[in-house]
Amino acid sequence: MKPQFREAAPLPVPRPAPTAAPAPGLFGPLNPLLTDWTGRRVWLVGASSGIGLATALALLARGARVVVSARDEVALRRFVDAHPGTDPQGRPWAEAVPLDVTDTASVNAAAQRVEAGGTPDLVLYCAGTYKPLRATAYDLAQMLQHDEVNYRGALRVLGAVLPPMLARGSGHVSLISSIAGLRGLPQGLAYGPTKAALIHLAETLYLDLRPRGLGVSVINPGFVQTPLTAQNDFTMPALITPARAAEAILDGWARGRFDIHFPRRFTLWLQLLRLLPDRLYFAAVRRTTGL
């Protein structure tokens, strides 16, 4: 029998006229500080496992109301069943809205269900796929699949959530990219370019949306222990758990950061590699990886 999912009761949501946000100072936070999650509504797309699931759990623990979405309806049902109950206004703490990010109609239908319960205060896009791939074994189907899930899926979700957020004049959109998007890396032929695209997308979104009152952030994790990274056949430096990744994400939101990268002892070095001339960068990667 197909699992049944709890529907959110439509609630009236006040929509004040949008006002221009002040420009951030030279050294101040780039986004509004997200520190009090009590009663806030968060939609996490790609939250059936890994970083998305861990972030949903961390937000629930801080009093947020979360909507989790993914293709895996069984995992979503398990999450909702593990977190029953409602807040003082009778709204469920946890809701599940299945979707397929590669299907525009599915994304739009899911967004309408979410919007029926009120425009989210934050939308986190954490859906992703990963398969190690090198140009010597070029696989066009894998290249296109990565593009559909990692990048175009984000575009579909943004197309559905930005109009109501802009109408309200507040909210936050956050995209999970990766340090693999900073520069080219071996075995990242399909994955890396999609993550680089998300970084570029987030920067452009920030320029357009921050003056309209919305926050924008991009999340660039290092190696996190997930079903995707379990495919790697090499030692992953500074490997962390999804729970630690979730705490780092919430810390970045609380500090108003645009680029939330972690663990910083590892990602700061990779950020510096972006500054190397190409000749030095290629030599360093070959020497480090042996590829």
Secondary structure by P-SEA (a helix, b strand, c coil): ccbbbbbbcbbbbbbccccccccccccccccccccccccbbbbbccccccaaaaaaaaaaaabbbbbbbcccaaaaaaaaaacccccccccccbbbbbbbcccaaaaaaaaaaaaaaccccbbbbccbbbbbbccccccaaaaaaaaacccaaaaaaaaacaaaaaaaccbbbbbbbccccccccccccccaaaaaaaaaaaaaaaaccccccbbbbbbbbccccccccccccccccccccaaaaaaaaaaaaaacccccccccccaaaaaaaaaccaaaaaaaaaaaccc
